[in-house]
């Protein structure tokens, strides 16, 4: 397994390490629930250096990259980042990613570790004149998340990120070097992502942990945090057999520009629709469970876990096209002949409104 620059720190801290997308990563330190609640109340840091970081530079960078992703880089202002998809010819999702506009001929694409080879091959095949580079060799990533994250960054590194709006970024001096810091993350709350050179990663991690308001969090809490916020995970809730429209994410499709899969999305009828589940009890819906409405199978669960904030089970699922389940309708979720979990079907907005955090 590959190891991030912070592997030694995770071992020293007693983290439980697991294999994830070919990397040895911490799944938890003190415990998933404790780490989850600390992030919601204070400030947590996550080692996300395993995530893929590509740069695309050159005179034709915007046009060539734009034909490969669902957002148009040429329309984005410098200092903005946008969530987008890389699609196949049928409109299925090869990966989801965030594109950073560092300049009008300079872009950074951040994507999932498990799809790196597939993503790189896809992008390399579409880049003819611009220059595509793998930035993972020199660049790491640390996520600083939670309501106190901006105060922590000011206290630890002396940087003021208050001028950043959501999904914007700027370059700051951190430990003497230039680092991109973006107002973004995967927790659904306030947070920032720091892109830092490998030589400074351990020093930055230790500096952040010197602040008593900061604790490390692993992949387990990262998963429950994103589920509470209704954020899908590639490989579970999104895949090549699923379109952004079926996932309810049409707002990330810019049909005004040409991109791979655009015509298929216009012609293809959705076969399913994403919904969100909130259990009536602490019992959680689980990946692979069926949804039963009116005694009939109506869909399936793709992600599920316990919500430490709501003290109830939660999940992401798909119902088949043509099946109508009203919002706040109670459905049964489980396996035939097994224990059933009673769940409300809710919207992402309703899910977040029920949470006891800002």
Beta strands, then each sheet from edge to edge (+ up, - down):
strand 1: 2-3
strand 2: 16-20
strand 3: 23-28
strand 4: 43-47
strand 5: 52-57
strand 6: 81-87
strand 7: 93-103
strand 8: 106-111
strand 9: 131-134
strand 10: 139-145
strand 11: 169-174
strand 12: 177-182
strand 13: 191-197
strand 14: 214-216
strand 15: 272-279
strand 16: 290-293
strand 17: 296-307
strand 18: 312-320
strand 19: 330-334
strand 20: 341-346
sheet 1: 1+ 3+ 2-
sheet 2: 11+ 12- 13+ 10- 4+ 14+
sheet 3: 6+ 7- 8+ 5- 9+
sheet 4: 15+ 18- 17+ 16- 19+ 20- 15+
end
